[in-house]
Amino acid sequence: MRTVGAALAALSFVGVAALAGCSGEGSGDGVSQNASTASSPSASLSPSAASGWNPKPGSVAAVGDSITRGFDACSALADCPEVSWATGSDSLVRSLAVRLLGPAKAVDRSWNHAVSGARMAQLPEQMALAAKERPELVTVMMGANDACRDSVRLMTPVADFRASFEASMRQLRAGAPKAQVYVSSVPDLKRLWSTGRLDEGAKQIWSLGICRSMLAEADDLGPAAVARRDAVQERVVAYNGVLRDVCAKDRHCRYDGGAVFGFRFTGAQLSPWDWFHPSRDGQARLAEIAYRNITAAEPPA
């Protein structure tokens, strides 16, 4: 059963500003997360001779936004990096770092520099911090906050999004020229709306101001509302095109092929606190997607 009453009480007490645009006030601390009882990764894989991609990197640094910080996965309006899909220690999630490195090595060989509420313009700074760790792999999940604004007019222009992502890659290469990069696509916000609008609790929570560009007036099917949601969807698709194209220009970068965008999150995989961020189960699904794509001999189509 959804904890809607508790969620609404917590949100009203703290204030809805922290949730507007999928944001929180947590910050990436660059501290590796404790790992616990997840099982060991599979047998070591050797780099592909054709691509030069190493499917078994020995360290992981994560950059991104609230999704990578585990925001709202454990409690309302709080980061929970231990359940992060990229670097978390939670045994039920089995993060990418745990799957690649094993629980013990993930403690010292993974770092989370993501910041809740961050947009693509903040990624170069995160990349600079990640480069200092000299990681063998950097994971990137960024862009939802660029589309999740109070209005369509406030969404990040595609050209600015591209310029910031290109600057981010340059920043990483300045400090870690050989680090591999795994880029996740931006989730499908319109599918999120179509799933959550069937739940009265979700709509109550969204009405407090979460991702207004897509989720405001969730039951409104009039022409203006449809056009607004379509505009957000088109912008997300354009962002993913930028991520794909910029990544393709870097020989050490692998895009997920739209896997996260195409994943159909269910209610059980969304936070009971906001029906927007991934729950523990949702974080585990993101970890599975990333591990599958990173360890594959060839990049996703």
ABEGO torsion letter per residue (X at the ends): XBBAAAAAAAAAAAEAAAABGGBBABBBAGBBBBBBABBBBBBBBBBBAAAGBBABBABBBBBEBAAAAGBGAABBGBBBAAABAAABABAAAGBAAAAAAEAAAAAAABBBABBBGBBAAAAAAAAAAAAAAGBABBBBBBGAAAABBABAAABBBAAAAAAAAAAAAAAAAAABAABBBBBBBBBBAAAAAAAAAABAAAAAAAAAGBGAAAABGAABABAAAAAAAAAAAAAAAAAAAAAAAAAAABAABBBAGGAAAABBBBAAABBAAAGABBBAAAAAAAAAAAAAAAABABBBX
